[in-house]
Amino acid sequence: MNLQTLKSKTWLCVALTLLLPTMAHAADITGVPKIRQGDQLQIGNTRIRLGGIDAPAVDQLCLNNKGERWTCGVAARDELIKHFGNKSWTCRTRSVDRRGRTVARCEVGGEDVQKWMVANGWALAFTRISRDYEADEKAAREAKAGMWQGAFIAPWDWRARNKKTAILGAAKPPENAITILLASASGSVAPSPDCTIKGNVNRSGECIFHQPTSRWYAKIEMKISKGTRWFCSVEEAEAAGCRETRR
């Protein structure tokens, strides 16, 4: 090995040594998050997808242990907010998905957020990506925790709207269960008495929300094909990028 090669390798080692702390720091995202869904949040300007799990979207419907429909996706998000919402998170980057979201494993005070969501029945282990939370899902199923108390379909099946999908949960589903479970909180009927704010997209492609007191409220037809959806609060509508109607 000549002197020039030795110097080059020495400088490379020094450079890598200096970069390692920066790279490690860049991989960790810390801060109090804005929680959008049971597996999606934002810290600062970084959109984060919780890796290894799949939680129901906020407009996904499930059946409770009485066979009544309920917005399990809203419940999953709210339980996550209740348990971890106002605390500082540390998220370790794993990858970036096709939507530009950072896929990460997150913890709060040393507690694994994904593990908590699955163990309490508010998300499923996304075994196509990771088998880390299979045991937690089994425990939640046996305890009839969260969504497992009633009847539901896996979030990935709900997104695909697969009519042959399996119905999960402890409750015996009614005959029309699959029709209910494949529906969306964006359908023609409000998913619950607490979710009556209507959102629609105007001709300019802008999302507008209408409270029941709006003069246009009754005229807004709630059809999934038109891009409408129900919101449970003004804060939720605004978080989805919608503004209140000006008329």
Disulfide bonds with the S-S distance in Angstrom:
Cys62-Cys72 2.03
Cys91-Cys106 2.12
Cys195-Cys232 2.00
Cys207-Cys242 1.85
